């Protein structure tokens, strides 16, 4: 996976563990129009605070990212160390410090090991290469079990535009803009306003529609860097069609990454789409789908392959959306199990339980009360999730 003008590197810095890639660098030959979205949690990691301020300038040229330590809840010292790591990168690259975005993921409350950055920076810069994309994707993993990468192409004004990205996340996932990091790269020529607008819309339909455990991280961020080397007609709002083509391509990449995150949820064995239709408004459908998708009782039933539709109705009842329980239909895959709020019987429940044995399936809820429809992507809740998080800091 390559895009002209971007290079990547990753090293074993020993930030928390030895013998694993844990420090990555992404660099563009030229400053890029850059848009970002960040956690809305009131508790924000030092890199998030710094990056948000720097992106007011709308340009970035490098991303320095580490795993093993979140540099969150670390006070003034954490901010000082974050700034110091940025300075190390900008000096080694010969660029302005304001053009460096920094990102961290890992354990909250521990100070970042600045010495590891100092010792690793020369090698990190020296090994920058267009061929090292996947090494950085590996370096940002924490409890992830697989790399999460995606790419697509769109034709804008007769020019081939590439969009590719990487992400990490397996736990503490319910983004609100989750521990989710995503870095997207494109050679599109695009203005900041249109890039930011595209990112907001695409994220709302993808990253903001996933949940693993209902928790939002202190470090969540998604950054999109556009270097303009595709030489397509500038996407500046003057051509709605070109903007839509780019936004659609961006959404393809973000949705691919979002579903990879859910599929790799800590201890997860299944990926489930919760789809609610027939609501008065789309926002009502999204609210109800999210409540179902985050219910521990629903998610444990998925793990146990138990078509316990009563748990779904119970979650719906507390979601804050008004509906008539006597009109609700519920389907597992193509199996209708509840009609007008009543069970269709043991035979249908048995058939629905077979659907739950599949690795990917959809649960559909029809309220029959309006045109509103939306979906949220989730996973099951297994015994392994508890085991992983019971000793995460060990």
Buried (B, 14 or more C-beta within 10 A) or exposed (E): BBBEBBBBBBBBBBBBEEEBBBBBBBBBEEBBBBBBBBBEBEEBBBBBBBBBEBBEEBBBBBBBBBBBBBBBBBEEEBBBBBBEBBEBBBEBBEBEBBBBBBBBBBBBEBEBBBEBBEBBBEEBBEBBEEEBBBBBBBBBBBBBEEBBBBBBEBEBBEBEBBBBBBBBBBBBBBBBBBBBBBBBBBBBBBBBBBBBBBBBBBBBBBBBBBBBBBBBBBBBBBBBBBBBBBEBEBBBEEBEEBBEBBBBBBBBBBBBBBBBBBBBBBBBBBBBBBBBBBBBBBEBBBBBBBBBBBBEEBBBBBBBBBBBBEBBBBBBEEBEBEBEEEBBBBBBBEBBBBBEEEBBEEEBBEBBBEBBEBEEBBBBBBBEBBEBBBBBBBBBBBEBBEEBBEEBEE
